[in-house]
Amino acid sequence: MTSPTDITRDPYRLVVLDMAGTTVADGGLVEQAFSAAAQRLGVRPGSDELARQLAYVRATMGESKITVFRHLFAGEGGDGGEDKAQRANTAFEEAYGDLVDGGRIAAVPGAREAVERLASEGRTVVLTTGFARTTQDAILTALGWQDLVPLTLCPADAGGRGRPFPDMVLAAFLRTGAVDDVRRTVVAGDTSYDMLSGVRSGAGIVAGVLTGAHGKDQLARHGATHVLGSVAELPDLIARAEA
């Protein structure tokens, strides 16, 4: 049994990676899909209302999308607000899926190679997202990543709560059994919510990357232990941490 004093000698065997903005370059597709969804619900293009909603979407990048829509349409009240949030979420997922199917998505340079290197070193890599399962699967298919990792998770796979809750990281910990101590988990993402979920899960390394939504200061302010140029640098960071 590992004692508290020798935990630092154990390897980081579980690596939990965000998708859009971290391993996947979507070129602003989230905002484009949201704008399309908002218009389907009657929000005028170029309006102050759309600008306000887009600002909230940017601030909450990484969060479960249905949670974002529930916040935006909470003012509707009761079942009407929930119904509108669900319709907005469906419209968003459809619009994003159409953009993905149109070839508007690519891997972050070096991301696949980083995942493959981590796996070759005996680490279990899990890909997570704030999107619904159908959208996550569409992205994986578009990139040819269906068999890249042994486990992919969306909020519904972890009880329904996405980031900034730690649920998906802890689900990865429980479902893979890759490490005996959550402190030997690595979490990497491009948003403040990714950092918060990593910190709240107890992960030993919480790495922010600068290929997505948020900058160095915001990532550090929300708990990043390290900030990297991209996920391609992550294997070397882990190797240094274990040295």
C-alpha positions, 0 to 999 in steps of 0.5 A: 500500500502506498503511504502519503510520503511516497505518493510522489514516486508514483507515475501519472497513469491517468490523463484526462484531456478536454476536446474542443480547444485542447486536442481539437481545433474548431476555429470558433465553431461553438460561437457559429453554432450558437448564433445559428441556434439563437436565430432559430429561437428568434434572436435577431442577428446583430442584436444586443441580445445576441451579443450579450448571449455570445459574451456569456457563451465565451465566458463559460466555454467548457461548461455543459452546453445545456447548462449554458442554455438553461442560464440564458433562458432562465428568465422564461420561467417554469417549464417554458424556460426549460423547453426553450433551453432544450430546443436551443441545445438541440439546435446548437448540437445540430448546427455544430454537427453540420459544421463538423460534417462540413469538414470544419474541424481538425486536430490541434497540431501534435495532439494525436501524437501526444495521445499516442505517446502517452499511451505508449508510456503506459498511461490511460488517456480519456477525452472529455467534452461539454458537448452531448454524446452525439456531437462528441461522436461526430467529432471523433468520427470526423477526425478518425479518432474512434479508437484513439483512446479507451474511454470518452466522456460527456456530461451525461456519462458522469451523472449530467453535470459538466465542468466546472464540476469535477464529475467527468474527471472523477468518472474517468478515475473510477471507470478506468482504475488507472491510478490508486490516488487521484493526485496521480491524475493529469487534467488538461484543458483550454478554459477556466472551467477545465482548470476548476474541474481539475482542481476540484477533482484533486488532480496532481497536474492541472495544465492549461493550454493556449490553443483555445478560449482562455489566456494564461492569466485566466487559466492560472487564476483558476488553478492551473499548475502549469500553462503550456503552448499546446497539448503537444507539450504535455508528455514532456511536462509529465516526464519532467514531473516524474523525474 
